[in-house]
């Protein structure tokens, strides 16, 4: 069994040394994403497979942003795993036994014991609230509603033998909880209740299920230290880095890109008003995460275009789907399946034949393990049409992507950078030149993709590599002709990030990520990379 890693078991001096070392570390969101594959909870390796957007957004929004988060989805899709991994990284295993002063845990056994003077004191000392399953604390829903509004909950009770009413005030805390869809103990979560949480979704698909089963099988073949790609020390340092970000002392975060980014938030439905706030808060959380590389002046932390880009990658799709009132992941999946056609004064018969009708889309989704009722799917398609993400031909009733709709939904990152630069010149002229140099040109227009760890260009969204790397990949392509250049590049990048993993795990993970590939050739590529000593 793994030894539980807990920052708070270290001496005060050791903790301070680690926190100081963390300030000098250049962690990326890709390290946060990787942590979820390596998390150890209560002494046991308990990895989260898939659901990249939800797991990283949860860690940013709840941990750094102080936002109440409700993770929703079908039973068995990883909701509790994401909650446990997030809480363990910030505060250790004591969260699960209510032994951490910074976090107040409410479980099914808390309902009678919560509302006492002693418990009120614990709430006052805490900075977060952790509810393993929302359906287990139905009696406390009024308190949860008040807290999500940022208001204290006042509990009144008559003490035995006394002739007056005693009041206990419980001040609000950000909440992390989850709810299984269709749970009979709390079948309906009212609209207002939903709105008071940042709703994040875990998804289910054929590929996701295959990945989970494959990981479970590997854990029966390999020891924990063979599977993990982050060491205990790396996770401890990441935790210290995050706690530094949580305690960041700034008066406010200024986002020079916020008005421009607001153009891409769907505005058809009133729920957008609430989720716009959440999205801007997530951008702030990203900016806090990069506290040692962002610009802070006179108590103001400035968000960069890069921060906005990363927040969009991590939570943009969730935000859009929620604003449209459709299940997360479904919108992007539908859009990706539809053919792109050019609209000029109507569609020809040939063009109409390229589209997909509701029945055809339902078949595709069923084959991918994403089955939906036809009426629900029709409503989802109509909402995507209303938001101009897709088009429907009035004659054939088929759906497709138009070039115009595709361009309208894409963010013009060059414009975002220009707007940020102009904002700084107009509102913070003393800092504008430094901001421009750091974030609006050169290396400032590069970012590390939060899910792949690959260095990318902010403007054209292309991978950044030099001539030496191109030559290296081409040479490997000659040595391993059964592997495509894209597969080789992906495998090499994965190898650089996880040099210590065993051959079997490398082959399984790369295959899972890129789909069909020659597994024997992939194993030979691994052997070659090891023998050549390829490193970052």
Buried (B, 14 or more C-beta within 10 A) or exposed (E): EBEBBBBBEBEEEEBEEBBEEBEEBEBBBBBBBBBBBBBBBEEEBBBBBBBBBBBBBBBBBBBBBBBBBBBBBBEEBBBBBBBBBBBBBBBBBBBBEBEBEBBBBBBEEBBEEBBEEEBBEBBEEBBBBBBBBBBBBEEBBEBBBBBBEEEBBEBEEEEEEEEEEEEBEBBBBBBBBBBBBEBEEBEEBEEEBBBBBBBBBBBBBEBBBEBBEBBEEBBEEBEBEBBBBBEBEBBBBBBBBBBBBBEBEBEEBBBBBBEBBEEBBBEEBEBBEBBBEBBBBBBBBBBBBBBBBBBBBEEBBBBBBBBBBBBBBBBBBBBBBBBBBBBBBBBBBBBEBBEEBEBEEEBEEEBBEBBBBBEEBBEBBEEBBBEBEEEEBBBBBBBBBEBBBBBBBEEBEBBBBBEEBBEEBEBBBEEBBBBBBEBBBEEBEEBBEBBBEBBBEEEBBEBBBBBBBBBBEBBEBEEBBEEEEEEBBEEBBEEBEEBBEEBBBBBBBBBBBBBEBBEBBBBBBBBBBBEEBBEEBBBBBBEEBEEEEBEE
